Amino acid sequence: MLCSDPDETEIAIKHANDAVTLLLKLYDSSIDDYSLFFTQNENATIYSKKHGNVDIRRFHATIPSAIKYSNVIKKLWDFDDTQKLDAKFINGNVVRVYSKNLIMMEQSSIAHTHSSPRKKYAIAAKVKVSNDTTVILCPSRTLNHLCLSDEKPNMKKILENTRSIEIGIDAEEALTKLGTNIAGFIIKKIGNNVEVTYINSIYDDGHSADSIHDKRNRCITYTNILSL
């Protein structure tokens, strides 16, 4: 499980950094052309936007008391919390550990286009951007590999065969070219509050049952954020 190949680790770091960069670009972009999807008093708001086959949601939540910053991060980066009884934010089975803040997770594909069970893999990461900003990348972007459940995957090849995110172009255009999901949290200390922004982009071309499952999980995440 613990990766001992520095080349594989380097590729994993690049994929994670590119995904975090894309999330930050989406976070920094204007919400003027988003629609208000949901609001709960002044502490929780969801904005929605469609860009081609990409369904983007931005959930903004304000948590009073800046001293909760570290605790909020701990609750969100919960992949190894075996005592947690309710739904997790970081879901899947850990199959590779590159560092305590960078992992690869295995998830099952529910799409009915395959006659045999398939597995998919995604990277999750926690990145400290500054003393008051942290990004948590959820294991949402499926790497370019689907294998039968009884096959032993080559993790390095999976990473090598995964298309890089184009971070030098418009963020929404990059999402369209990516053709898959991406999700994560931007956690910031602002004044006396902790501001949590959950960005979730689902690629839905109408041909996969996975998107229905992904949207259902997105709603579950909203509920869990409100309980932080």
C-alpha atoms as one frame of an Amber mdcrd trajectory, in Angstrom:
protein
   0.000   0.000   0.000   2.805   2.431   0.881   4.409   3.546  -2.380   8.181
   3.090  -2.576   8.554   4.266  -6.183   9.612   7.956  -6.271   8.662   8.258
  -9.943   5.119   7.077  -9.275   4.882   9.437  -6.306   6.027  12.352  -8.454
   3.326  11.655 -11.051   0.677  11.396  -8.325   1.793  14.722  -6.855   1.513
  16.404 -10.262  -2.018  15.097 -10.839  -3.051  16.256  -7.361  -1.460  19.699
  -7.749  -3.123  20.243 -11.132  -6.524  19.298  -9.695  -6.031  21.627  -6.723
  -5.020  24.439  -9.082  -8.221  23.903 -11.077 -10.338  23.950  -7.905  -8.715
  27.216  -6.814  -9.351  28.762 -10.247 -13.014  27.803  -9.963 -13.097  29.222
  -6.440 -11.574  32.521  -7.573 -13.886  32.883 -10.578 -16.967  35.105 -10.448
 -20.364  33.683  -9.495 -22.197  36.342 -11.518 -23.325  33.820 -14.142 -24.306
  31.183 -11.563 -27.895  30.663 -10.458 -28.880  30.644  -6.804 -29.853  27.030
  -6.180 -30.401  26.988  -2.414 -29.941  29.197   0.627 -30.293  28.527   4.344
 -30.121  31.812   6.245 -26.860  33.652   5.657 -24.557  30.760   6.537 -25.191
  28.300   3.694 -25.669  28.996  -0.005 -25.479  26.799  -3.100 -24.844  28.212
  -6.574 -25.396  26.211  -9.752 -24.225  26.408 -13.350 -24.302  24.235 -16.475
 -21.441  24.432 -18.954 -22.064  21.985 -21.773 -22.110  18.522 -20.185 -20.634
  19.845 -16.958 -22.884  20.443 -13.942 -21.087  22.722 -11.464 -22.231  23.420
  -7.915 -20.589  25.722  -5.369 -21.649  25.307  -1.757 -20.581  28.119   0.578
 -20.880  27.616   4.331 -19.826  29.913   7.166 -18.818  28.336  10.464 -18.626
  30.794  13.376 -15.350  30.855  15.328 -12.017  30.821  13.514 -10.519  28.542
  16.178 -12.469  25.669  14.584 -10.292  25.879  11.442  -8.030  22.907  12.248
 -10.919  20.819  13.538 -12.948  21.425  10.367 -10.004  20.288   8.239  -9.631
  17.169  10.381 -13.321  16.337   9.977 -13.181  16.768   6.196  -9.939  14.791
   5.704 -11.502  11.684   7.242 -10.384   8.778   5.043  -8.724   6.959   7.968
 -11.391   7.676  10.587 -12.535   4.120  11.282 -14.690   5.230  14.224 -16.860
   7.549  12.158 -20.398   6.198  12.061 -22.013   8.646   9.662 -21.152   9.201
   5.997 -17.582  10.209   5.230 -16.367  13.066   3.064 -13.455  11.027   1.648
 -14.968   7.760   0.443 -13.379   4.617  -0.969 -10.766   2.032  -0.060  -7.188
   3.248   0.248  -4.968   1.302  -2.163  -1.893   3.549  -2.267  -0.336   5.907
   0.259   2.151   8.425  -1.118   2.193  10.520   2.054  -0.158  11.268   4.935
  -1.728  13.945   2.731  -1.803  12.127  -0.630  -3.538   8.813  -1.313  -5.125
   6.803  -4.098  -8.528   5.275  -3.476 -10.446   2.454  -5.105 -14.131   2.822
  -5.830 -16.628   0.584  -7.588 -18.228   1.647 -10.849 -22.014   1.233 -10.855
 -22.440   1.827 -14.578 -24.485  -0.892 -16.260 -22.508  -0.797 -19.493 -20.143
  -3.512 -18.248 -21.067  -7.168 -17.854 -18.527  -7.672 -15.047 -17.858  -5.575
 -11.924 -15.331  -2.824 -12.517 -13.082  -0.828 -10.260 -12.080   2.775 -10.656
  -9.323   4.761  -9.002  -9.050   8.372  -7.872  -6.583  10.557  -6.001  -7.380
  12.399  -2.777  -5.131  15.029  -1.241  -4.856  17.649   1.464  -2.831  20.717
   0.486  -1.882  23.593   2.769  -1.929  26.665   0.542  -1.153  29.145   3.342
  -1.575  29.499   7.096  -5.247  30.328   6.611  -6.138  28.339   3.478  -6.288
  24.577   2.905  -7.606  22.637  -0.086  -8.905  19.090   0.205  -9.199  17.214
  -3.073 -11.923  14.574  -2.933 -11.418  11.249  -4.771 -13.848  12.260  -7.510
 -11.827  12.339 -10.733 -11.646   8.822 -12.148  -8.173   8.087 -13.485  -8.026
   6.777 -17.036  -8.374   3.137 -16.126 -11.186   0.688 -15.451 -10.219  -2.895
 -14.707 -12.082  -6.051 -13.825 -12.480  -6.614 -10.102 -10.140  -9.626 -10.100
  -7.308  -7.886 -11.968  -4.287  -6.507 -10.114  -3.786  -2.911 -11.279  -0.459
  -1.291 -12.077  -0.819   2.021 -10.250   2.108   3.691 -11.983   0.694   2.892
 -15.428  -2.719   4.149 -14.352  -1.174   7.498 -13.429   0.986   7.634 -16.555
  -2.021   6.964 -18.792  -4.180   9.602 -17.131  -4.629  12.768 -19.125  -3.208
  15.902 -17.516  -5.549  18.738 -16.598  -5.080  21.808 -18.794  -4.534  24.444
 -16.129  -3.407  27.179 -18.530  -6.896  27.736 -19.968 -10.260  28.910 -18.640
 -11.325  26.725 -15.707 -14.717  25.791 -17.141 -13.190  24.981 -20.502 -10.680
  22.770 -18.700 -13.566  20.928 -17.028 -15.211  20.308 -20.392 -11.987  18.950
 -21.892 -11.386  16.834 -18.796 -14.635  14.948 -19.379 -14.906  13.627 -15.822
 -15.768  14.742 -12.299 -13.795  16.870  -9.903 -14.648  17.931  -6.367 -13.021
  19.385  -3.299 -13.115  21.782  -0.385 -11.477  25.164   0.023 -11.259  25.988
   3.725 -10.286  29.513   4.772 -10.016  31.505   7.970 -11.649  34.865   7.284
 -12.049  37.239  10.200 -13.675  35.393  13.072 -15.144  32.661  10.862 -14.174
  29.540   8.970 -15.421  29.681   5.381 -15.913  26.325   3.639 -16.522  26.201
  -0.105 -17.363  22.815  -1.592 -16.949  22.757  -5.369 -18.431  19.756  -7.120
 -18.385  19.380 -10.894 -20.120  16.365 -12.432 -19.628  15.429 -16.071 -22.935
  14.093 -17.386 -23.195  13.161 -21.050 -26.413  11.228 -20.450 -24.843   7.824
 -21.091 -23.761   6.760 -17.597 -25.708   5.740 -14.525 -22.769   6.899 -12.417
 -23.840  10.558 -12.704 -27.113   9.852 -10.872 -25.146   8.198  -8.078 -22.673
  11.112  -8.036 -25.449  13.704  -7.716 -27.028  11.753  -4.879 -23.697  11.658
  -3.051 -23.277  15.386  -3.626 -26.535  16.044  -1.775 -25.358  13.831   1.095
 -22.172  15.888   1.300 -24.227  19.089   1.566 -26.028  17.672   4.589 -22.764
  16.587   6.193 -21.212  20.036   5.722 -24.113  21.626   7.585 -23.308  19.410
  10.573 -19.696  20.601  10.877
